[in-house]
């Protein structure tokens, strides 16, 4: 959720409508500095601030022992059913809600270690056992956990450590005296079994693994750019009045060539869909899993067993190190604002974290410098309309906004600050929403006694227990106003410069033999160098992410002198030109890329229009027209409204959704019947190359793979690939993902020769878009290695 919750937006809209017309006019025309100055006095404690406090109660982010108990008990219930993955996630929720140092938190860690053991995550299991011990796990229960530790070490081949752990168990039992209960007898029996296993492994060590099967990772050749942080030397930073700042190739670039590697200056995890509690006394704990539960809130790596924040239940980390670094850099200030930040949306959260990472001194320097620039706006003799017009800035990068005094464009706060906020182009209502939201955050910081920490004037230890300010409606200090002005600037910048960090999220079909992956928005970030790329509906690069790092690669040959183009979302293969232009309006420009010009200035129809067209329900010829569609077959001459066919399409999509629910419930046969019926219905009014036809083939392949019917699965997936290729092209990343799935099906179906050729084609495409070290490339290489190690007689038969 980028923007605040709807209720807050409506509340602010009512406040805007109630303002005097003269004040609305002043706010509409004001600079960022004056907008902030005026907005500080418009957040009324008894109205907007009170409404915001009520909304925050619906997004609880504090520690709640009652919630911890609920999640732990639910975890125990699922553990008893051997649903170890689901139990693991619930135990992690319980850990997040327990108070640090409480006896119950050690039990949560111990329970989670048991789930991790059954899932084969032995290293992480050992970490949780250590956490349970360090948090004071009950002494009477310790032998069972120590036996689990020994078994983990045994599974990892650390025999001496396993033996030492068993000795600790024996010593513990000896200290506790004679034990005759059934539970204690079970412990002794397990102890004896593990000692026997250790002796067996010591007497018969496993054979050394052959190195020939190891996958060799290809290293990418990289020559850095002296002027642009993280960019290849094949790029140049240019500036002109029409395109602004942009990157251009200064040598011929080949597909797959690495052009840019950049770590996000700041990123904030998107929480995902969650249920906000209603205004009532009832408590409802949500057991659904969102991105906030699956990924580290600092580095964005996928979580196995999260490390909780010491102060809130929301933030979760992959390690204690990540938790400590986040706390020191920004979370010690954000922690108590969790509910407020969830209510006001990701853009406000990114804005706050940006100024916290930059530090008050740098923020103040740049904000005050921007005031000088505002003064120059009223003195034509003291400024130039564009930096390129100023003396000494006509050549090179010196003088281009965001560059330092040496003419270098770095991934720095200065570069972030100089991204365009387009303050004059945002609607006055939107700017008012942003300024009240920012003021609300800064007033909360002041009331919570966190101002000194925000201004870097207090140690992190003192910040862990902020003093509450007595004056809850006091005016913001001059320093906090500077931070608020920068935050307002960043919230406005994000509409045009926010970069979504995406991951290929897995959805496993059936027994997990075939893994479907789809791109999912994981976080919102500022990438100041990546933001230099202008948009095209037919881009010449691909962007991939690893944690908080972005990599840009050429997706096609780029001749020297050509601009490097990114796609901001609307792509010629997915949308008609009218839809693209409408979506791109949020960036305050009209797209004039070649794809748009071809469709706007000629009779050329878009790929989407040609392929995603309707057929005549009577004769199945193509339908033509806008609101009222007419059959292209003159002998038929049937006319149907676009809305009626669109409604039929929506009904079909609902039926497909129901079929996928049947598959999720392991009712594969029923899912097949429903999908085949949908396919038959679709054939009566959709073009054979309609993307939905391809999606149905893909879903059928998924169901047949679940049943182990590999040939049927491959047949349907090949049909899907044909349709995807028509829409996206033979070397697109979409084709690469489809070929990856086909390789898995052929591999599992033992179609060795065809699997190898499919792997080779998928590797070639995905290495261009995702790089040779991507997860999918590694999996393809592992499949290829496995197939090539089969006996020659089998390879010859297949």
LINGI-V685005 format. One line per field, one symbol per residue. ss: DSSP state (h for helix, s for strand, l for the rest). psi: psi as a letter, one per 40 degrees, with the letter a starting at -180 (. if undefined). burial: 1 if it has 16 or more other C-alpha atoms within 10 Angstrom, else 0. A space follows every 10 residues. Layout:
ss=???
psi=???
burial=???
This chain:
ss=lllllhhhhh hhhhhhhhll hhhhhhhhhl lhhhhhhhhl llllhhhhhh hhhhhhllll llllhhhhhh hhhhhhhhhh lllhhhhhhh hhhhhhhlll llhhhhhhhh hhhhhhhhll lhhhhhhhhh hhhhllllhh hhhhhhhhhh hhhhhlllhh hhhhhhhhhh hhhhhhllll lhhhhhhhhh hhhhhhhhhh hhhlllllll hhhlllllll lllslllsll ssllssssss lllssssssl llsllllsss sssllssssl llllllllll llllllllll hhhhslllll lsllllssll lllllssllh hhhhhhhhhh hhhhhhhhhh hhhhlhhhhh hhhhhhhhlh hhhhhhhhhh hhhhhhlllh hhllllhhhl llllllllll llslllllsl llhhhhhlll lllllllhhh hhhhhhhhhh hhhhhhhlll hhhhlllllh hhhlllllll lllllllhhh hhhhhhhhhh hhhhhhhlss sssssssssl lllsssssss sssssslllh hhlsslllll ssssssllss sssslllsll llslssllll llllllhhhh hhhhhhhlll lllhhhhhhh llllllhhhh hllsslllll lssslllsss slllllllss shhhhhhhhh hhhhhhhhhh hhhhlllhhh hhhhhhhhhh hhlllsllll hhhhhhhhhh hhhhhhlllh hhhhhhhhhh hhhhhhhhll llhhhhhhhh hhhhhhhhll lhhhhhhhhh hhhhhhhhhh llllhhhhhh hhhhhhhhll lhhhhhhl
psi=hdiiiddddd dddddddeii ddddddddei iddddddddd eeghdecddd ddddddeegh eihhdddddd dddddddddd efgddddddd ddddddeihh eidddddddd ddddddddee gddddddddd ddddefhhdd eddddddddd dddddeegdd dddddddddd dddddeahhe iddddddddd dddddddddd ddegiiihih edeihhhhih hhhihddhhe iieeiihihi ddeahihihe ihhihehhdh hhhhdiihhh dihihhiigi eihhhheihi ddeeihedee ihidhihiie diedhiieid dddddddddd dddddeeddd dddeiddddd ddddddddid dddddddddd dddddddegd eeiidideei heediaeheh heiadeehhi gidddddeih efdeeiiddd dddddddddd dddddddefe ddddefeiid ddedgiihhd gefiiiiddd dddddddddd ddddddehhh hiihhihhhb eedhhhhihh hdihihgddd eehiiiegie iihiihbehi hhiheihhih eiihhihech idediidddd dddedeefih hfiddddddd eaehiidddd dfiiihedee iiiiacdhhi hehdddfihi iddddddddd dddddddddd ddddefgddd dddddddddd ddeeeiideh dddddddddd ddddddeegd dddddddddd dddddddeie fidddddddd ddddddddef gddddddddd ddddddddde ieeidddddd dddddddeei idddddd.
burial=0111000110 0100110000 0001001101 0110111011 0110000110 0100111111 1111101111 1111110110 0011111111 1111111111 0001111111 1111111000 1101110111 1110111000 0111111111 1111001010 0110111111 0110000000 0000001101 1001100100 0000000000 0000000000 0001101111 1111111110 0000111111 0010111111 1111111111 1000011000 0000000000 1111111111 1111111111 1111111100 0110011001 1111111111 1111111111 1111111111 0011011001 0000000000 0000001100 0000011111 1111001111 1111111110 1010010110 1111111111 1111111111 1111100001 0011010010 0010010001 1111111111 1111111111 1111000011 0011111000 1111111111 1111111111 1111111111 1111110100 0011111101 1111111001 1001001000 1000110010 0000011110 1111111011 1111000011 1100000111 0100100010 0110110011 0110010100 1101110110 0111111111 1111111111 1111111111 1111011111 1011111100 1111111111 1111111111 1110110111 1111111111 1101011111 1011101000 00000000
